[in-house]
Structures are given as C-alpha cells and as structure tokens.
Amino acid sequence: MIIAANDIVDWVSDRGDLLIAAWTPQIATMTDWEVPYAKALAGELHDGMVTSLLRGGTEANFLNLVAKSNTGLDARTERDLAERFFGVTLKLARAAHRHAQDGKATALPFKYGTVVGDARTDPSHLPLADVLLPREHPFWTRWQPPFGMDCRCGTIGMTNGQLARSGRSITPDEALPAIEAQLRDTWPAEFRPLLDFRQPPAPATPQQPTITLSQQQLDDILSAFRPDTD
Ligand SMILES: [Zn+2]
C-alpha cells in the first residue's frame, strides 16, 4: 500500500500532540505500561509514521522502523500495536483528506453512505447505507464515517446525472432521526479532537462586548492619566 497524498502526511504530522494524547491510553492498555512510557512510545510511533509516510508511505516500512526501535515489547504485541497505530491513524487521515476533497468537488453535489455489511461490520452502522443527501447537509457534520477504530464505512460523491440514473432518491429529513438513533460512534473520547472532518462549521466569532461611555466618563478616565500641572 503506497500513500502519496501530501495532505495525508501533513495531517499526521500537524496533529502530533493530538495523536499522542489519543494513543497514549490505548497503548497503556495494550502494553500494561505506565502512562509516561506509553506516551513516549506513542511519540515514537508518531515520529516513525511521519518518517514512513515521507519515504513513500508503506506500512511495511513503518513496521520495519518500529521493529528496529527496541520498544522492549514482545514482538507479537509490538507488531499488533504498530499495525493498529498505523491503520487507525491512516484511516483518520484519509477521512480528513476525503472531506477536504469533498469540499472542493462541486461537480458532486450529493453523497451517499457505504457500508461493507459483512460479519465484521458493526450492525449499528447498517442504516448509513440508506443515507443519500446533499454533500453540505448537516447530517454529514454529525455522521461522517468512520464511526470507530474498526469501522470501514465510507461515503461516495454523486453527480446530478448519477443521482438521476441511480433511481435512488434523497433521504427525506423526516427519516433521519430514526437513522441517527441507530447509528453508533465508538471512537474513544481522546480521539474526538481528531475527527475534524466531522466538526460542524465554526460558529461566527462572538462579538466583543461594546462599552459605551458618556463624554463625562471619558473625561474622568482621561484626566486620571494627565500629568499634574501644579
Ligand atoms: Zn462502520
């Protein structure tokens, strides 16, 4: 597997602190290590992933780097952990990259959910397959997949023509509450800040409170700063 998109490297590289904070508790659990050691290993894995992505982005390259780094773990645990770190981090980076691409793809005004639907699929994600909405619909700010570490759900963009030919119709807003009631997101809380492809648009910057002073109040304030003349 080769990852070429510079945006993905940038995403992983720019989010070092968030990724380390998200992975530390996971690594502590997987290794039974104290938090400071888990955090140090998260930092090493992050560095190794950035290096591997810059070198062309193969998972094999990353696993080799980790194997040479003397983590002190047994080989099996080390490999499981490295594979999970790489796979899940890449999934998040790709989702963010796809979201950025979606934002530019004005020729694809609609998108629909895709669900693998095999035995490994979380059944709570199945209703995503019924969702076809304008790409700017707020549903996608709440439920842009993946919905968890093991989720393989996704979305695909659609042109007006593809929508017409598909024979499908846009999911009515009335159907969304029932769908959303079934969908389940299993990202651990520490991963939430990394789901930036799902954040609703930032609210308008709050206005600074305006203080209105009378001329007398203004004169009183200014007079306090006037040098004494006597
Ligand atoms: Zn899923």
Residues whose N, C-alpha, C, O or C-beta is under 5 A from the ligand:
A	BS01	ZN	H125 C151 R152 C153
